[in-house]
Amino acid sequence: MEQQGTTFFEDLHSPDLSGVAYKNIQLKKRILTQFANEGNTTLTDLSKTLNISIPKANELVNELIADGLARDYGKTDAGVGRKPNLYGLEPDSAFFVGVEVKNFYINIGLMDFKRNLIKVTLGIPYLLNNTEESLNKLCAVIDQFIQACSVQREKILGIGVNLSGRINYTTGYSYSFFNFHEDPLSRIIESSLGIHTYLENDSRAMAYGEFCSGGVKDEKNVLFVNLDHGIGMGIMVNGQLYYGKSGFAGELGHIPMFNNEILCHCGKKGCLETEASGQAITRLFKERVRQGATSIVSNRRTHPDDIKLDDIINAANNDDTLAIEIITEAGEKIGKGMATLVNLFNPELIILGGSLAATGDYIKLPVKNGLNKYSLSLVNNDTQLSISQLGNKAGIIGACLLVRDRLLAITS
């Protein structure tokens, strides 16, 4: 059954199909897309949506069942009279792995065909460096996770890897990390693991996860702001991820906002990240501690150099005055930077995600204040501001869904 399903997806992108075979495989793809987007449905509804006869819909669905990709879920409870059968995806027919690579750890998860998270492992210790050793470690972590899963490896149809920085998902190249090979990074990882691998910017993957499975309802124009060690953004325009010409759209953290001499990791000075990112918050917090400021963080970290962003976040959530003060200052600067985007995009919804979003109102309220102060009131009145509902699983979910949906060509 597994091999049949895999063959279908190989046929889906085969250049050798023609005539009736090509038409049928495309109709099957549309049926799977309908199941994936709308859930279980009847043959009658399928025939209307696809503009085909009910016998034809029945024939194609039965072939998908034989392929192990679809399932008969039995009679529907809706309506009166004779109850039609409901058909939908076979959840165990295909699986996808989502990998979120952070500066100091990796989050990784396994999702089935019906987008249920089967297994999640958070906070795997890892140090992100632009070295061959760090890349090998990443591949080893993914491989160990897959080996520990209870599903057959051949059923895993794709791996989505999220990295910060400049990513071109169409080519699979990373221009910020692991860019020392001629081949695209996606192909390097794929060669190591033996499974189709897709690369994506972490903020875009988080945005997609939140859009598909999180706090987005009917909104189509959404900005997802990833507040972590850096500041990134995923942009949803009319329900679709926006990439820009080269695939690098969303570099919110590198808006030149400050007249300072702080060198950003991008090589320029005055970027928003230099004073408002998690990295900046950590630097400022350490400076204040060295100057004699008190914090509960000092109970755990006796030397300022050992203080991590997570320590400051935990301190803020335990009402630590210094942590709250520095996060508040950063939040207002983030809000000022985002005000420009609100004036330009007039979005329906802005979602705050990433590690700093775990502080809740401590980051949300100052961001809101900055937005209100620096954006046009007629524009921001219709923009809602919320905290990510998926939290530290947003990137995993987004990576898995992007792989699944690209496999089905649900997204453009």
WOKA-V980915 format. One record per backbone hydrogen bond with DSSP energy under -1.0 kcal/mol. NH is the residue of the N-H (numbers start at 0). CO is the residue of the C=O. E is the energy in kcal/mol with one decimal. If there is no record, write none. Layout:
nh | co | e
NH | CO | E
NH | CO | E
This chain:
nh | co | e
4 | 0 | -2.1
5 | 1 | -2.4
6 | 2 | -2.4
7 | 3 | -1.9
8 | 4 | -1.6
9 | 5 | -1.8
10 | 6 | -2.8
11 | 7 | -2.0
13 | 10 | -1.6
22 | 18 | -2.2
23 | 19 | -2.9
24 | 20 | -2.2
25 | 21 | -2.0
26 | 22 | -2.0
27 | 23 | -2.5
28 | 24 | -1.9
29 | 25 | -2.0
30 | 26 | -2.1
31 | 27 | -2.7
32 | 28 | -2.4
33 | 29 | -2.3
34 | 30 | -2.5
35 | 31 | -2.6
36 | 32 | -2.6
37 | 33 | -2.9
38 | 34 | -1.7
40 | 86 | -2.6
45 | 41 | -2.2
46 | 42 | -2.7
47 | 43 | -1.8
48 | 44 | -2.5
49 | 45 | -2.8
51 | 46 | -1.8
56 | 52 | -2.4
57 | 53 | -2.7
58 | 54 | -2.4
59 | 55 | -2.4
60 | 56 | -2.5
61 | 57 | -2.3
62 | 58 | -1.7
63 | 59 | -2.1
64 | 60 | -2.2
65 | 61 | -2.3
66 | 62 | -1.8
67 | 64 | -1.0
68 | 63 | -2.6
69 | 63 | -1.1
70 | 87 | -2.7
72 | 85 | -3.0
75 | 83 | -2.5
85 | 73 | -2.9
86 | 40 | -3.2
87 | 70 | -2.0
89 | 68 | -2.3
92 | 89 | -1.9
94 | 154 | -2.3
95 | 110 | -2.5
96 | 157 | -2.2
97 | 108 | -2.5
98 | 159 | -3.1
99 | 106 | -3.4
100 | 161 | -2.0
101 | 104 | -2.5
105 | 123 | -1.8
106 | 99 | -2.4
107 | 120 | -2.6
108 | 97 | -2.2
109 | 118 | -2.8
110 | 95 | -2.9
111 | 115 | -2.3
112 | 90 | -2.1
114 | 111 | -1.8
117 | 109 | -3.0
118 | 109 | -1.3
120 | 107 | -3.0
123 | 105 | -2.6
125 | 103 | -2.0
127 | 102 | -2.5
130 | 128 | -2.0
134 | 130 | -1.9
135 | 131 | -2.6
136 | 132 | -2.1
137 | 133 | -2.0
138 | 134 | -2.2
139 | 135 | -2.2
140 | 136 | -2.5
141 | 137 | -2.1
142 | 138 | -2.4
143 | 139 | -2.6
144 | 140 | -2.0
145 | 141 | -2.4
146 | 142 | -2.5
147 | 143 | -1.5
148 | 145 | -1.0
154 | 151 | -1.6
155 | 152 | -1.6
156 | 94 | -2.1
158 | 195 | -2.4
159 | 96 | -3.2
160 | 197 | -2.9
161 | 98 | -3.3
162 | 199 | -2.1
167 | 172 | -2.5
171 | 167 | -2.5
174 | 165 | -2.9
185 | 171 | -1.9
187 | 183 | -1.7
188 | 184 | -2.5
189 | 185 | -2.2
190 | 186 | -2.3
191 | 187 | -1.5
192 | 188 | -2.1
193 | 189 | -2.7
197 | 158 | -3.1
199 | 160 | -2.3
201 | 162 | -2.0
204 | 200 | -2.2
205 | 201 | -2.3
206 | 202 | -2.3
207 | 203 | -2.4
208 | 204 | -2.4
209 | 205 | -2.5
210 | 206 | -2.5
211 | 207 | -2.5
212 | 208 | -2.6
213 | 209 | -1.7
215 | 209 | -1.1
221 | 235 | -1.7
222 | 348 | -2.3
223 | 233 | -3.0
224 | 350 | -3.1
225 | 231 | -2.4
226 | 352 | -2.7
227 | 229 | -2.5
231 | 225 | -2.0
233 | 223 | -2.6
235 | 221 | -3.1
236 | 239 | -3.0
238 | 219 | -2.7
239 | 236 | -1.6
241 | 234 | -2.9
248 | 242 | -2.7
251 | 249 | -2.3
252 | 230 | -1.7
253 | 250 | -1.4
254 | 251 | -1.7
256 | 254 | -1.0
256 | 269 | -2.1
257 | 269 | -2.6
259 | 257 | -1.2
263 | 267 | -3.2
266 | 263 | -2.1
269 | 261 | -1.1
271 | 254 | -1.4
272 | 252 | -2.5
273 | 270 | -1.4
274 | 271 | -1.5
275 | 271 | -1.5
276 | 272 | -1.1
277 | 227 | -2.6
278 | 228 | -1.9
280 | 276 | -2.8
281 | 277 | -2.3
282 | 278 | -2.1
283 | 279 | -2.9
284 | 280 | -2.4
285 | 281 | -2.3
286 | 282 | -2.1
287 | 283 | -2.2
288 | 284 | -2.2
289 | 285 | -2.4
290 | 286 | -1.5
291 | 288 | -1.5
292 | 287 | -2.6
297 | 294 | -1.2
298 | 295 | -1.2
299 | 296 | -1.5
300 | 296 | -3.0
305 | 302 | -2.0
306 | 303 | -1.8
311 | 307 | -1.4
312 | 308 | -2.4
313 | 309 | -2.6
314 | 310 | -2.1
315 | 311 | -2.5
316 | 312 | -2.1
317 | 314 | -1.0
318 | 315 | -1.8
319 | 314 | -2.3
323 | 319 | -2.3
324 | 320 | -2.5
325 | 321 | -2.2
326 | 322 | -2.3
327 | 323 | -2.4
328 | 324 | -2.1
329 | 325 | -2.1
330 | 326 | -2.7
331 | 327 | -2.1
332 | 328 | -1.4
333 | 329 | -2.4
334 | 330 | -2.5
335 | 331 | -1.8
336 | 332 | -2.1
337 | 333 | -2.6
338 | 334 | -1.5
341 | 337 | -2.3
342 | 338 | -2.3
343 | 339 | -1.6
344 | 340 | -3.7
345 | 341 | -2.1
347 | 220 | -2.0
348 | 220 | -1.3
349 | 383 | -2.9
350 | 222 | -2.9
351 | 385 | -2.9
352 | 224 | -3.1
355 | 226 | -2.5
356 | 353 | -1.2
357 | 354 | -1.5
358 | 355 | -1.9
359 | 356 | -1.9
361 | 358 | -1.9
362 | 359 | -1.5
363 | 359 | -2.4
364 | 360 | -2.0
366 | 362 | -1.7
367 | 363 | -2.6
368 | 364 | -2.4
369 | 365 | -2.4
370 | 366 | -2.5
371 | 367 | -2.7
372 | 368 | -2.1
373 | 369 | -2.0
374 | 370 | -2.0
379 | 375 | -2.7
380 | 376 | -1.5
382 | 379 | -1.5
383 | 347 | -2.4
385 | 349 | -2.6
387 | 351 | -2.8
392 | 389 | -2.0
393 | 390 | -1.5
396 | 392 | -2.7
397 | 393 | -2.6
398 | 394 | -2.4
399 | 395 | -2.3
400 | 396 | -2.5
401 | 397 | -2.4
402 | 398 | -1.8
403 | 399 | -2.5
404 | 400 | -3.1
405 | 401 | -2.1
406 | 402 | -2.0
407 | 403 | -1.7
409 | 404 | -3.3
